[in-house]
Amino acid sequence: MKLKSTCAVLGLAVLLGGAAVVAPKASAQDASTDTAKRKVRSKVVPEYPDLAKQMNVTGKVKIEATVAPDGHVSETKVVGGSPLLVNSALEALKKWKFEPGPKETTEVVEFTFNGQ
């Protein structure tokens, strides 16, 4: 029964987001900006979700963030990544603080989940 539900969740993850399922290579997640227009003042590293750990799901999550003039993340839009990893990345990114700027900007941030 447990194997059946694990297979069902894995199938759903692959269908919804093209999840990358490989053996974990490292124990930390790395977060970096792709084409940063504004410098990051403070970052929050996402937690590796328990279900993703159990299923050895690794991969990248790419998010487009709208950053307000004062530097806080006002909106987010998922560009790609496994559904098992997306929520953790979104929660972390919403806590990031960027340098203040003259106007609202859009930043693309990519989180890499390597496993634990």
VENVENHU-V275308 format. One record per residue. N is the residue number from 1. RES is the residue in three letters. PSI is psi in whole degrees, 0 to 359 (none if undefined). Layout:
n=[N,N]
res=[RES,RES]
psi=[PSI,PSI]
This chain:
n=[1,2,3,4,5,6,7,8,9,10,11,12,13,14,15,16,17,18,19,20,21,22,23,24,25,26,27,28,29,30,31,32,33,34,35,36,37,38,39,40,41,42,43,44,45,46,47,48,49,50,51,52,53,54,55,56,57,58,59,60,61,62,63,64,65,66,67,68,69,70,71,72,73,74,75,76,77,78,79,80,81,82,83,84,85,86,87,88,89,90,91,92,93,94,95,96,97,98,99,100,101,102,103,104,105,106,107,108,109,110,111,112,113,114,115,116]
res=[MET,LYS,LEU,LYS,SER,THR,CYS,ALA,VAL,LEU,GLY,LEU,ALA,VAL,LEU,LEU,GLY,GLY,ALA,ALA,VAL,VAL,ALA,PRO,LYS,ALA,SER,ALA,GLN,ASP,ALA,SER,THR,ASP,THR,ALA,LYS,ARG,LYS,VAL,ARG,SER,LYS,VAL,VAL,PRO,GLU,TYR,PRO,ASP,LEU,ALA,LYS,GLN,MET,ASN,VAL,THR,GLY,LYS,VAL,LYS,ILE,GLU,ALA,THR,VAL,ALA,PRO,ASP,GLY,HIS,VAL,SER,GLU,THR,LYS,VAL,VAL,GLY,GLY,SER,PRO,LEU,LEU,VAL,ASN,SER,ALA,LEU,GLU,ALA,LEU,LYS,LYS,TRP,LYS,PHE,GLU,PRO,GLY,PRO,LYS,GLU,THR,THR,GLU,VAL,VAL,GLU,PHE,THR,PHE,ASN,GLY,GLN]
psi=[316,320,320,315,325,317,321,316,318,316,317,317,318,318,314,327,7,49,139,118,104,169,139,142,332,171,5,156,148,137,130,154,144,293,72,126,332,144,148,128,316,138,150,126,132,150,143,116,141,315,320,321,311,326,4,40,125,170,189,149,126,129,137,123,134,123,125,162,329,355,355,154,117,331,155,151,123,127,326,159,166,135,335,342,340,311,320,317,318,314,318,314,325,343,355,152,130,166,143,152,172,337,174,139,165,126,142,124,137,126,137,123,113,353,171,none]
